[in-house]
Amino acid sequence: MSKVRLELFSTIFDNQTIPDIYSSIGYGDKRIVNEPNKSSSGGSTLYSINLVPGYMNCKLCDAHLYHTKKIPQHNWGYAIFLNSDSNADAYLKNKFNSNFRTNLNRSIRRLETCFNISYKMYHGEITLKDYEALMESLRMMLVNRFRAINEPNNNLPKWMDICTDTFPLINQKKASLFVIYDGDRPIEISLNYHMDKILFSSISSFDLDYSKFGLGHIEIYKQLEWCYLNNYDIFEMGVGGMDYKRRWSNNIYNFEHHIYYKKSLISNIHAFFEIRKILLKEYLKSKQIPLYFQKAKSALSPSKKVEDTLRGEVKVEQLHSNEIPEPEDLLEINLENEAFRPLRKYVYDFMYGNPENIAHVGVFQLSGTNSYIIKGSDKQIKITL
């Protein structure tokens, strides 16, 4: 008995291949034809393929040889279909209320006012040096982000494989890195995979020091702009129900588990047990049993969130102009010095509420103390660690 199990979503996006049982995969009015030397069902008598996006139409090579069973999965996918709007701003207008659009535009204006911001899409050409530096930055963003929320990240254990596999794909235009820079420093990075006219935003994260500016929303908006300019049809965000995915998507779909088995007695028997196993698994998921186990596991190893710990150790005070210490008691510091990195978040939070370029914001240490003065043109605060 020859059996093949695979996950379609990661196969077509991360691995950039179409399973050999399919002659083509369609979405919308597009169809991607499998390479002739790969589109053959071979000797396998049973294929068990999960995470098949509901909007994709998969055509078998030898459909007459197989029975087909499709099982809805309790996994939701999130995507933005782009063909009904002319550009990103039109999508925003049709999708969101005026409050969301106002807040997003305000965040972009404040980000670009406060910092030397630039946007870069690496798609088709990147040097190994730049690639390695950006992937290390993305890795550290993920480490810091998931440490802050006290949750594991599924990508970090396989990071070396991701790095090795993705570099050639970017130069072949099968993957990309979208980066938001503050000067030379990457502050938000999204690793994407491309299949035909679908962009899949696979892994993204941002520098927590800039969290006040809503970089996740800005990243999606800027990538949508790129997708419209390059005539893409779908901005895919994959499986998992994070709030930002639900808010941005105009197509929330179910994944399916497809089972194909040859028309023979032995194949029918093996397929019977495979189908029952998948049905049981999906039933447990529908009752959220795996989620309960995950919560129980987390409860057995509680730990305080890093963000909460830091917040408890820092005192922030508003200062009037007559409360600022004398100049001889203040030592100006450079935020680029790694010794003062813990202060960046508080400086950037201050700048979000009082938008002006960082060149006009002074940061001073009060002599002999763990207190710092952050001084803008009109307002100032005191931070005590």
Secondary structure, DSSP 8 states (H G I E B T S, - for coil): --EEEEEHHHHHHTS----TTEEEEEETTEEEE--TTT---TT-SEEEEEEEETTEEEEETTGGGEEEEEEEEEEEEEEEE-TTSSSHHHHHHHHS-HHHHHHHHHHHHHHHHHS-EEEEEE-S---HHHHHHHHHHHHHHHHHHHHHTT---TTGGGHHHHHHHHHHHHHTTSEEEEEEEETTEEEEEEEEEEETTEEEEEEEEE-GGGGGG-HHHHHHHHHHHHHHHTT-SEEEEEES--HHHHHH-SEEEEEEEEEEEESSHHHHHHHHHHHHHHHHHHHHHHTTHHHHHHHHHHHHS----HHHHHHHH-EEEEE-GGGS--GGGEEE--TTSGGGGGGHHHHHHHHHHS---GGG-EEEEETTSSEEEEE-SS-EEEEE-
